[in-house]
Amino acid sequence: MRSHSYDDILSGPRRRKVPEVPAEPGLVLEDPASGYCGALVKIEYGNAVLEDRHGNHRVFPLGPAAFLLEGKPVTLVPSRKPAAPARTTSASGSVRVEGLKARVARDSRIWVEGKHDAELVERVWGHDLRVEGVVVEPLDGVDVLAERIAEFGTGPGRRLGVLVDHLVPGSKESRLVAAIDDENVLVTGHPYVDVWQAVKPASVGIRQWPSVPKGVEWKEGVCAALRWGEPYEGWQRVLAGVSSFRDLETPLIGAVERLIDFVTDPEA
């Protein structure tokens, strides 16, 4: 069965009707030609102004089936609703898109070391990732990174961003990462032994993260020193202390932002 292009929608003897959608601010739209995705800010002079998660604006001409909404072509028509209230920001500091429905997942992915890393990224950047259609997956350690990359099969439009703990000169992690040579893979990281340390101590009600003796598993040592119980109980305390990017240390914020930009680059 022949697939249909966007031109087919508007041509041929059996024309498919394209839904008309009121141009309401906040709609998450995609330009099918460039792949640019953003929230509708306003309509002016026959153009739609879209805003990406960084607050950058791009202008696209209106027309039949000019945009994709939830992966399907739509035609924007004037809205009769009153102007939307002032926009709020998400936990990452980006513009929050109200009434968001997640975009169809991209082929590109972001990998993190473990479950806690994934939950922390979701807590702060979850809204942005759903706008961009990016899936975050736990890697369960970097020892198998090279093998996992080979299994994944990178290429144009199929990129990998990898977040690594304790990425400092001389560490095991840095040696493993140095062996990765793939233009479609970007590895970033932070200097902390565990992602818990990337949360500011004040956000979890402590003066500083305790020192853990060598030979003691870091999470267990921290929980023992702080009397937090088992590591799973300690993690609940840590995650509950994070409400926005302001609760995180700068190295982690920069590392995650770089990965999101890398896997959503429309030129890749």
N, C-alpha and C positions, 0 to 999 in steps of 0.2 A: 504494500500500500504506500502510495507516494505521500511524503510529508509535506506540510504546507509552510511556506515562508510567510513573513509578514506582508509582502506584496500580494500574495495570493488572497489574503483576507479581503482585500479591497478590489480585487479584479476577478474576471472570469464570469461565466454565465450564471453560476450559483453563488451569489455573494453572501458571505457569512456576516451576520450582523454583529458589529462591535459594540459592547455595552457603553453607554454614556454614564460618566461618573461626575457628580458635582465636585468642582475644584475647591475642596475644603482644606485649609491650612493644616499641615500635619500628616497628610497622606504620604505614605512611603512609596515612591515611584521609581521606576528604573527606565533609563533611556536605552532602548534595545540596540542602538547603533554603537554606543560607547561602553555600555555596561555600567555607567555612572548611576549610583543609587543615592537618593536623599529624600528628605522631607519637603513637601511643598510649602513654600513660604508665602507666595502670592502670585497673582496673575497680573501682568502689566504689558501694555503695548503688544498684545498678541503672543506673548511669551510666558512660559512658566519658569519661576525662579525656584530652584531646588537647593537645599542646604545639606551638606554632609555632616558627619558626626564631629568634625573639627570646627564647624561653624562657617566653612567656606561656601560661597554661593556660585552656582553656574546657571546659565540661562539657556533654555531650550524652546524652540518654536512650537506653538500649538498646532494641532492638525489631527485628522482622523487616525485613530490607532497609533498615536504618537508615543505612548508610554505603556509600560507594563505595570500592572497592579497585581501583586501576588502571582507573578509569572504569566499573567494573561493580558493581551492587548486591551486597552481602553481608550476612549475618547473623552477628554476633559471638557466639561461644559460649565458655565457660570453657576456659582452656588448662591442660593437665596438665603442661606443661614447667616446670622450675624457673625462678626469677626470673632475668632477664637480668643480666649483669655491669654494673658501673658504666658510665654513658654517657661517651663521649668527645666532644670538640668538633671542629668542622670547621676548615678553614684560616681561615674568616672569624670564628671565635669562637662560632658558633652550635652548638646541640646536633647532633651527627652522628647521622643516622638509618641504622642498620646494615641491610644487606640491601636498600638502597633500589632501587626500580625507578622510573624517571622518570615523573612525572605527564604525562598528555596535555598537549601544548603549548597555552598560552593564545593567544587572538587578540592580546593585547597583546604588545609587543616592547620590548627595550632596544637602542638603536642606539649604537654607538661609532664613533670616527673612522676607525680602521683595524685591520689584522690584529693588530698588537702590543697595542693596547688590548683587543681581544677575548680574546687569549690570556692577558693579565694578569688580566682579570676572571674568566676561567674558572679560572685557577690558584687564586685566593683564594675566589671565590664560587660555583664550579661546583656544589658539593654543594647549596647553598641554592637555586640556580636550577633544579636538577633536581627538588628537592622541590616547588617552586612552579610548575613547568611553564613557565618563562620562557626564551625564546630570545634570545640576544644576536647581533646582526648587525653587521658592519662597514659603515660608511656611505661610506668612502673620501672623507673630506673633508666640510666643512660648507657648501661653496659651493652645493651642490644641495639643502640641507636643506628649504627651503620646497617645492620641486617634489616631493621624495620624500614629504613629509608629505601633500601633496595626492593623490599616487598611492596612498598607503597607505589613506587614508580612515578617519579616526578617528571614534570615537563611543563610547557607553556600552559598557563591556566590551571596548573595542578602543582601548587607550591606547598612547602612545609615551613612553618615557623616553629622553632623549638625553644622552650624556656627551660633553662638549666639552673639548678641550685649550686652554690659554692663554685662559681665559675671565676676562679682566681688563678694567677700564674703558679704553675707547679702542682696544681691539684689533679687528681685522677680525672675529674670532669674536663679540665682544660685539655688534657692529653687526648682524650677521646674525641673531643670536638675538633681539635686540630687536624684530625684525620679525615674530616668531612670536606669533600671538594665537589660541590654541586651548586651551580648558580641559582637553582630553584629551591635551595634550602638556606634559611637564615637561622642561626643559633644565637640567642642572646641569653643573658643570665644576670644573676645578682651575686654579691660576695658572701651571702649568709649561708651558714651550714645547713639550715632548713628554712623553708618558706615562712615558718612561724616567726622567725627573727626579722622578716621583712615588714612585720606589723609593729608600729611604734609602741614601745612599752607603756606609755601613758594611756593608750587606747584600750589596753587590757588591765589597767589598774595597778601596774607595777612600776618601780623606778628604773629598772633595767633588767635585761635578760640575764639570768644567772650563768656563771661559768660552769661547764660540765667537764669533769675529769676525763682524760683519754681512756678509752676502753669501755666507757659507759655510753649506751645508746642515747643520743642527744635528747629526744623527746622524753624518755623515761627519766633522765637526769633533771630536766627542767621541771617536770611534774613533781618529782620528789622534793626538789629544792623549794618549790612554791606551794607544796601540799595541795596539788590539784587533782590527786588521785591518779587514775590510769590515763594513758595518752589520749584515748578517745574522749575522756571527760575534759582533759586540758584543751583539746582542739575545739570543743564546743565553747569554751571560754574565749579562746582566741577569735573564732569566727564571729561570735556575738559582739565582739568589740569593734568590728569593722563595719562602718556604714557608708564610707565613701573613700575616694582616693586619698583624702587628707589623713586617713589612719594608716597609710602605708609609707614606707621609706622610698625616697626618690629613685634609687637604683631599680627597684622592682617596677615602679610606674613607667620609667623610661623604657625598660626592657619589653614590657607587654605592649606599649604603644607602638614600638618599632615593629613588633611581630604583626600586629593588626594591619598596620600600613603596608607591610610587605605582602601579606597574603591577599589583600584587597586592591593592590595596585592595578588599575585598569589597563596599564600598558604591558603587563606581564602576560 
